[in-house]
Amino acid sequence: MSEYITTYTGKHFKPTEPDPELFDIADIAHALSLICRGNGHVKTFWSVGEHCICCAKEAKARGLSDRMVLACLLHDASECYMSDVPSPFKKELPEYNEREERMLCMIYEKFLGSDLTPEEKMQLNAIDKAMLWYDLTFLLGEKQESEAPELHIDLRYEVRAFGEVEEEYRRIFEEQLITVQNKRI
């Protein structure tokens, strides 16, 4: 068995020994556009890439920084390299959680220049949780006990072509990265 995965762009990436030089937005955008939310247990396909795009748009609509818009776009990028695990099972896997957190930190450091601050993590978590509320309601048909969180975007669960999602993910990434880098100079 191999110690690496071969990415969309042909890189040999070791998820157990991640090399930040190998993180590639082309791999991230492509893979996330093809990975389904909820382990596929949804009424209609909704990609992790689409979810990340919506989180980024929500951050922008809330008036958060360009850095936070980019962080929201990237917040599930580790799934491109190590997949996701359903939440109930994930709670029982401390090593997985540590590795996922380490990889996300490396992704943020590569593309944002540093890991997220505690305040930024809270902002991202609030957006991610709001999106989850809507995912559970509309993609799974679960009745939620809490009231719908306020969103600042019009969230529509329309299935789009994988390539269209991949292209939009990359476009948002490029726009936000340029803005974030210019602010660092």
DANOR-V856035 format. One record per helix or strand of 3 or more residues. SS is the DSSP state (h for helix, s for strand). FROM is the first residue (numbers start at 1). TO is the last residue. If there is no record, write none. Layout:
BEGIN
<<SS;FROM;TO> <SS;FROM;TO>>
END
This chain:
BEGIN
<<h;15;17> <h;20;22> <h;25;34> <h;37;40> <h;48;61> <h;66;74> <h;79;82> <h;87;90> <h;94;112> <h;118;139> <h;162;184>>
END
